[in-house]
């Protein structure tokens, strides 16, 4: 959106059947996205995304070669972007999605990328060259992984979201603290509601309102609560911990309760994310309900969590805005976007 506002021609290439909802030109590439499980080894995760990259590359390359973009931005899980950049000579930029993946994951991706480059006759492009590109790092410094980094040529990009729609009427809520819940599934939504609807806390629950009956005055249910309208009024966030949800909330200084289905998630509430979150393993909805009942009061009442989140908020505020990044990529030695 920042690039379009600056007068550049922007195209989004995404899975067949998907749209951005932002009014941008969209190219459908590859098959419709298949469900993804967060579990498995690094190699298995890499294989999940890379297995469909060949089909996406087949759709993307003819369009990209005809359009001749000056800059291609792809995320850390998308090897088709690197192939398209090599084929067209476009400058390639990798957009981070959260914490930069570990080297073990890059090694798995590199095998698939090398195969695709060979398949398309791009033998003059080495896999190592894909590590020399600019990386837009949306992860605040405190949360970054230690050890060798895949990409060392980085620009810090403030994590933001684009608000869609409008919030439902925010009637006067009866309690001092308000919590926003973004559950991973309808079952988790029901579990969170059961845990909090009769507690002295206001709950903003993102779910299908038609799935639930009348609620007490402290509960609002809507399919979407735009960040800009609700996060400044919240004391905490409940979610599954995905970076697209977690980082914008930390940008507002919100401590978080993460209900994780990861195989390696802690069995009990564990302080994570530099002290700004509590994480609990919730393989079933009953575990999610118990985790909310047990850990949310501590998260809201202990000021140490808010202090840790506030420190990360300061770090995020110091990161470059999307507008500044667009200027850097288009005026400081990088070819302009179309």
Secondary structure, 3 states (H helix, E strand, C coil): CHHHHCCCCCEEEEECCCCCCCCCEEEEECCCCCCCCCCCCHHHHHHHHHCCHHHHHHHHHHHHHHHCCCEEEEECCCCHHHHHHHHHCCEEEEECCCCCCCHHHHHHHHHHHHHHHHHCCCCCCCHHHHHCCEEEECCCHHHCCCCCCCCCCEEEECCCCCCCCCCCCCCCCCCCCEEEEECCCHHHHHHHHHHHCCCCCEEEEECCHHHCCCCCCCEEEECCCCHHHHHHHCCEEEECCCHHHHHHHHCCCCEEEEEECCCCCCCCCEEECCCCEEEEECCCHHHHHHHHHHHHHHHHHCHHHHHHHHHHHHHHHHCECHHHHHHHHHHCCCCCCC
